């Protein structure tokens, strides 16, 4: 029987505690907000007091909240994450893999997946990504996974990103089924799909496809605070005790109660989402798309497989130029890349509102004086993608240990082996991974990011047009 999702056990416990006007002789140092003046959000920032439970040994409010979470997603067990999906990905990998194990990983994965593999001292095999002509990653193919299976029959785990950052899905169920034929554990980084549990018109969730573990960034698509995420265990292939053990090691021993309370609220929000709420959400999206499409003849709007992801392109301009125009009128997209910007739209319940009409007016103001320009055919990433369905590192983790690094010009880097992770952020998908051979395509793409002054994290000196390589 489905549980009562109007309840928020952890929030209720915090409110009960606050109602007695407690005097704090405990951490945190702001003492229930008394030392920070009129900032009520501090008042829920508590610690493991009687009645408030303990994330690392839950028996009361947090345990009940996590059981309600599992009910929404149909998991065997679900866990609150206060260190983001990063900690969920790493814990899932460490609980599934040992030193030397082969792990299949989607090439356009988040950097946390690669860091998890590195910490596990496992061996990554990269499944190549499909791209559209605009350079948007679309996912991977079943036949690419089958080819990798033939080459590496001893594979232990497969870590996939679904949906992509841009909201595209692919034949995930077939890939999970193929992996399970070979007893391969499937870990799905479904960071941007916490709302898929709502069903159509959203894509199916990896939990419904039989994934062994699924990680959700609740703060990305649901009304949770930044860093608030979920980890779900979906099958008995997973050692649940190991997962819990690694989460205890990796998560803060002083977990944030505001973040956990927001996770409780986000679960209730999606758990009580009904048809009338969905109708309101979809009507707002239609209003936005219809309004934007009338603004400028060279403005292209594209909806992804996930209706909450909207891609905008202004023909003849880069995505960075479009982002600058939008931000000049106070409209902030999730990200820009050389070709487009990405908007992430909200789940809006009946009775709530979102300023779509104002957004349309601001976008119109940003573009009203933009002239028509000649459009030069774009060289898509699809024209230069790898010819093989999978690839491996040029150097193993053991071979990288103790290797001397050299700083060289990016123009001289083709064929060299990268000594650092180089990651445009957002979205946090590495262009270079330590131990990977540097290709002409990667150099071209890095030059695009440099010219457009994109934010690039990692071990590099791209400001000087240089990267680190192994010697």
C-alpha positions in Angstrom: 0.0 0.0 0.0 1.3 3.4 -1.0 2.4 5.5 2.0 1.1 9.0 2.9 3.4 11.4 1.1 1.9 14.5 2.5 4.0 13.7 5.6 7.5 15.1 6.0 8.9 13.3 9.1 12.2 15.1 9.4 10.7 18.6 8.9 8.0 17.7 11.5 10.7 16.6 14.0 12.6 19.9 13.5 9.5 21.9 14.0 8.7 20.1 17.2 12.2 20.8 18.4 11.9 24.5 17.5 8.5 24.8 19.2 9.9 24.3 22.7 12.3 27.3 22.2 15.4 25.3 23.0 18.5 26.9 24.5 21.5 25.7 22.5 24.7 24.5 24.1 25.7 22.4 21.1 27.0 22.9 17.6 26.5 24.6 15.2 28.0 27.9 16.4 25.2 30.2 15.4 23.1 28.8 18.3 19.8 28.2 16.5 20.3 31.4 14.6 20.6 33.7 17.6 24.0 35.0 16.5 23.1 35.9 13.0 20.1 38.2 13.5 17.0 38.0 11.4 17.8 35.0 9.2 15.2 32.3 10.0 16.8 29.7 7.7 19.5 29.2 10.3 17.0 28.1 12.9 16.5 24.7 11.3 20.3 24.2 11.1 20.5 21.7 13.9 22.5 18.6 14.8 21.9 15.0 16.0 19.8 15.8 19.1 17.2 13.6 20.8 14.2 13.2 18.4 16.1 14.5 15.3 17.8 11.2 14.5 21.3 10.5 13.0 21.9 10.2 9.2 24.6 7.6 9.8 22.6 5.5 12.3 19.0 6.3 11.5 16.1 4.9 13.6 13.6 7.7 13.9 12.6 10.7 11.6 15.4 10.2 9.0 14.7 6.5 8.8 11.0 7.1 8.2 11.8 9.8 5.7 14.1 7.5 3.8 11.4 4.8 3.8 8.9 7.2 2.3 11.6 8.1 -0.3 12.0 4.4 -1.2 8.2 4.1 -1.6 8.2 6.9 -4.2 11.0 5.4 -6.3 10.3 1.7 -5.8 13.7 0.9 -4.3 14.8 -1.8 -1.8 16.6 1.0 0.1 17.0 4.7 -0.4 19.5 7.1 1.2 19.7 10.9 1.7 22.9 12.4 0.3 24.2 15.7 1.7 27.4 15.8 -0.4 25.6 15.8 -3.7 25.3 13.1 -6.4 29.1 13.1 -6.4 29.2 11.1 -3.1 26.5 8.7 -4.4 28.4 7.9 -7.6 31.6 7.3 -5.7 30.0 5.2 -3.0 28.1 3.1 -5.6 31.3 2.4 -7.5 33.4 1.6 -4.4 30.8 -0.8 -3.2 30.7 -2.6 -6.5 34.3 -2.7 -7.7 37.7 -3.8 -6.5 41.3 -3.1 -7.7 41.7 -4.2 -11.3 38.0 -4.7 -12.1 36.9 -3.6 -15.5 34.2 -0.9 -15.5 32.3 0.3 -18.5 31.6 4.0 -18.4 29.9 6.4 -20.8 32.5 8.8 -22.2 30.4 11.9 -21.5 30.1 11.0 -17.8 30.4 13.4 -14.9 33.8 13.8 -13.4 32.7 12.2 -10.1 32.3 8.8 -11.9 35.9 8.9 -13.1 37.1 9.9 -9.6 35.1 7.0 -8.2 36.7 4.6 -10.6 40.1 6.0 -9.8 39.5 5.6 -6.0 38.4 2.0 -6.5 41.6 1.4 -8.6 39.4 -0.1 -11.2 40.1 0.0 -15.0 37.7 2.2 -17.1 36.6 1.2 -20.6 34.9 4.2 -22.3 31.8 3.6 -24.3 31.7 6.2 -27.0 28.9 8.7 -27.1 26.6 9.5 -30.0 26.3 13.2 -31.0 23.8 15.2 -33.1 25.0 17.7 -35.7 24.9 20.6 -33.2 27.4 18.8 -31.0 24.9 17.7 -28.3 25.6 14.3 -26.6 22.7 11.9 -27.2 23.7 8.7 -25.4 25.3 5.4 -26.3 24.2 2.4 -28.4 23.5 -1.2 -27.4 25.8 -2.5 -30.1 28.7 -0.5 -28.6 28.1 -2.1 -25.2 28.0 -5.6 -26.9 31.3 -5.0 -28.7 32.9 -3.9 -25.4 31.5 -7.1 -23.7 33.2 -9.3 -26.3 36.5 -7.5 -25.7 36.2 -7.5 -21.9 34.0 -10.4 -20.8 35.3 -10.0 -17.3 33.6 -6.6 -16.8 32.3 -6.1 -13.3 30.2 -2.9 -13.5 28.7 -0.5 -16.0 28.2 3.2 -15.0 25.9 5.1 -17.4 24.6 8.7 -17.5 20.8 8.9 -18.1 19.4 11.3 -19.1 22.2 13.3 -20.6 22.8 16.8 -19.1 20.8 18.2 -22.0 17.8 15.9 -21.3 18.2 13.2 -23.9 17.5 9.5 -23.3 18.4 6.3 -25.1 17.8 2.6 -25.1 18.7 2.1 -21.5 16.5 -0.9 -20.7 18.2 -2.9 -23.5 21.6 -2.0 -22.2 20.7 -2.9 -18.6 19.2 -6.2 -19.7 22.3 -7.0 -21.7 24.5 -6.2 -18.7 22.4 -8.4 -16.4 22.8 -11.4 -18.8 26.5 -11.2 -17.9 25.9 -10.5 -14.2 27.3 -6.9 -14.6 26.1 -4.4 -12.0 24.4 -1.4 -13.5 24.9 2.0 -11.8 22.9 4.8 -13.3 23.9 8.4 -12.7 20.3 9.7 -13.2 21.2 13.1 -11.7 18.8 15.0 -13.9 15.9 12.5 -13.8 14.6 12.6 -10.2 11.2 13.6 -11.6 11.0 10.6 -14.1 9.1 8.7 -11.4 6.1 10.8 -12.4 5.7 8.9 -15.7 4.5 10.2 -19.0 5.3 12.6 -20.6 8.6 12.3 -18.8 10.9 9.4 -19.8 10.9 6.2 -17.9 13.2 6.1 -14.8 16.2 3.8 -14.6 14.6 2.3 -11.5 11.7 1.0 -13.6 14.2 -0.5 -16.1 15.8 -2.6 -13.4 19.0 -0.6 -12.6 20.9 -2.0 -9.6 21.7 1.5 -8.2 20.4 4.9 -9.2 21.7 8.3 -8.1 19.4 11.4 -8.2 20.4 15.0 -7.8 17.2 16.1 -6.1 18.5 19.7 -6.1 18.7 19.8 -9.9 15.1 19.0 -10.8 13.1 18.9 -7.5 12.8 21.7 -4.9 15.7 20.6 -2.7 18.7 22.6 -1.5 22.0 22.5 -3.4 23.9 19.3 -2.6 20.8 17.4 -1.7 20.6 14.1 -3.5 19.3 10.5 -3.3 20.9 7.1 -3.8 18.5 4.1 -4.5 19.3 0.4 -4.3 17.2 -1.5 -6.8 18.4 -5.1 -6.7 20.0 -7.8 -4.5 23.1 -7.7 -6.8 24.2 -4.8 -4.6 25.8 -5.2 -1.2 23.6 -2.8 0.7 25.8 -3.0 3.8 28.9 -1.9 1.7 27.0 1.0 0.2 26.0 2.2 3.7 29.5 1.7 4.9 31.0 3.9 2.1 28.4 6.6 2.5 29.3 6.8 6.2 33.0 7.2 5.2 32.4 9.7 2.5 29.6 11.9 3.8 30.1 14.5 6.4 29.9 13.3 10.0 28.0 16.6 10.6 25.3 16.3 7.9 23.3 19.4 7.2 19.8 19.3 8.6 18.5 22.0 6.2 19.7 20.0 3.3 18.1 16.8 4.7 14.8 18.6 5.5 14.8 19.9 1.9 15.2 16.3 0.7 12.3 15.3 2.8 10.2 18.2 1.3 11.3 17.4 -2.3 10.2 13.7 -1.8 6.8 14.9 -0.5 6.6 17.4 -3.4 7.1 14.7 -6.1 5.2 12.1 -4.1 2.0 14.2 -4.0 2.3 15.5 -7.6 -1.0 14.9 -9.4 -2.5 15.3 -12.9 -3.6 18.9 -12.2 -0.1 19.8 -11.2 1.3 18.2 -14.3 -1.2 20.0 -16.5 -0.1 23.3 -14.9 3.6 22.5 -15.5 3.0 21.5 -19.2 0.8 24.6 -19.9 3.6 26.9 -18.6 6.2 25.2 -20.8 3.9 25.5 -23.9 3.4 29.2 -23.0 7.2 29.7 -22.8 8.0 27.9 -26.1 5.2 29.6 -28.0 6.4 33.0 -26.8 10.1 32.4 -27.5 9.5 31.1 -31.0 7.9 34.4 -32.0 10.8 36.6 -30.8 13.5 36.3 -33.5 13.5 34.5 -36.9 17.0 33.1 -36.1 16.1 31.9 -32.6 15.7 28.1 -32.6 14.0 26.4 -29.6 14.4 22.6 -29.2 12.7 20.5 -26.5 14.6 17.4 -25.4 13.2 14.0 -24.5 12.7 15.5 -21.0 10.1 18.3 -21.4 11.9 20.2 -18.6 15.0 20.7 -20.7 14.9 23.4 -23.4 17.7 24.1 -25.8 18.0 27.6 -27.5 20.2 28.5 -30.4 20.6 31.9 -32.1 21.8 31.1 -35.6 25.1 32.8 -36.5 26.1 33.3 -32.8 27.7 31.1 -30.2 25.9 29.8 -27.2 28.1 32.1 -25.1 27.0 35.2 -27.1 23.3 34.1 -26.5 24.0 33.6 -22.8 25.5 37.1 -22.6 22.4 38.6 -24.2 20.1 36.7 -21.9 22.0 37.6 -18.8 22.0 41.3 -19.7 18.3 41.3 -19.0 18.4 39.0 -15.9 17.6 35.7 -17.6 20.2 33.1 -16.5 20.3 29.8 -18.4 21.8 26.6 -16.8 24.8 26.7 -19.2 26.1 27.7 -22.5 28.4 25.7 -24.9 29.8 26.8 -28.2 26.5 26.2 -30.0 23.6 26.7 -27.6 22.2 27.5 -24.2 20.3 25.1 -21.9 17.3 26.1 -19.9 16.1 23.9 -17.0 12.4 24.4 -16.4 10.5 23.8 -13.1 7.9 21.4 -11.9 5.1 23.8 -11.0 2.2 22.6 -8.8 -1.3 24.0 -9.1 -1.6 27.1 -7.0 2.1 28.0 -7.6 3.4 30.1 -10.4 6.5 30.8 -12.4 7.3 34.1 -14.3 7.2 32.7 -17.8 5.4 35.8 -19.2 8.0 38.1 -17.7 10.8 35.8 -19.0 9.4 36.0 -22.6 9.3 39.8 -22.3 12.9 39.9 -21.1 14.2 37.6 -23.8 12.3 39.7 -26.4 14.1 42.8 -25.0 17.5 41.0 -25.2 17.0 40.1 -28.8 14.9 42.9 -30.2 17.9 44.7 -31.7 19.8 41.7 -32.9 20.2 41.8 -36.7 19.9 38.9 -39.1 23.3 37.5 -39.8 24.7 35.1 -42.4 24.8 31.6 -41.0 28.0 29.6 -41.7 27.5 25.9 -41.8 28.7 24.4 -38.5 31.3 21.7 -38.2 29.5 19.2 -35.9 31.3 17.0 -33.4 29.7 14.1 -35.1 32.0 14.5 -38.1 35.1 13.9 -36.0 34.0 11.3 -33.4 36.0 8.2 -32.7 35.6 5.3 -35.2 35.7 2.6 -32.5 32.7 2.0 -30.2 34.9 2.0 -27.0 38.3 3.0 -25.9 40.7 2.6 -23.0 43.3 4.7 -21.3 46.8 4.9 -22.8 48.3 4.5 -19.3 47.0 2.5 -16.4 46.7 4.0 -12.9 49.8 2.1 -11.9 51.7 3.4 -14.9 50.7 6.9 -14.1 52.1 6.7 -10.5 55.4 8.4 -10.3 55.4 9.6 -14.0 57.0 13.0 -14.6 54.6 15.7 -15.8 55.5 18.3 -18.4 53.7 21.5 -19.3 53.4 21.9 -23.0 51.6 24.1 -25.5 48.1 22.9 -26.4 49.1 23.2 -30.0 51.8 20.6 -29.5 49.6 18.2 -27.4 48.1 15.9 -30.1 49.2 12.3 -29.4 50.5 13.1 -25.9 49.0 11.5 -22.8 47.1 13.9 -20.5 48.3 14.2 -16.9 45.3 16.0 -15.7 41.5 16.1 -15.7 40.2 19.1 -17.8 36.5 19.8 -17.3 34.3 22.5 -18.6 31.9 23.3 -15.8 29.0 23.2 -16.1 28.2 20.5 -17.1 31.2 18.8 -15.4 31.9 16.4 -18.3 35.7 16.0 -18.7 37.2 16.7 -22.1 40.5 15.1 -20.9 41.1 12.4 -18.3 44.5 11.5 -16.8 46.0 8.7 -18.8 44.0 9.5 -22.0 45.6 10.3 -25.3 44.9 13.8 -26.5 43.3 14.0 -29.9 43.0 16.8 -32.5 39.2 16.9 -31.8 39.8 17.6 -28.1 42.3 20.3 -28.9 39.8 21.9 -31.3 37.1 21.9 -28.7 39.4 23.2 -25.9 40.3 26.1 -28.2 36.6 26.9 -28.6 36.2 27.0 -24.8 39.3 29.1 -24.4 38.2 31.7 -27.0 34.8 32.0 -25.4 36.3 32.3 -21.9 34.3 29.3 -20.6 34.9 28.1 -17.0 37.2 25.1 -17.1 38.1 23.2 -13.9 41.0 20.8 -13.4 44.8 20.4 -13.7 45.8 22.7 -16.6 47.2 26.1 -17.6 44.7 26.8 -20.3 44.9 30.6 -19.6 48.5 30.2 -21.0 47.2 27.8 -23.7 49.1 24.9 -22.0 48.2 21.5 -20.6 50.0 18.9 -18.5 51.1 15.7 -20.1 53.1 12.6 -18.9 56.7 12.2 -19.9 
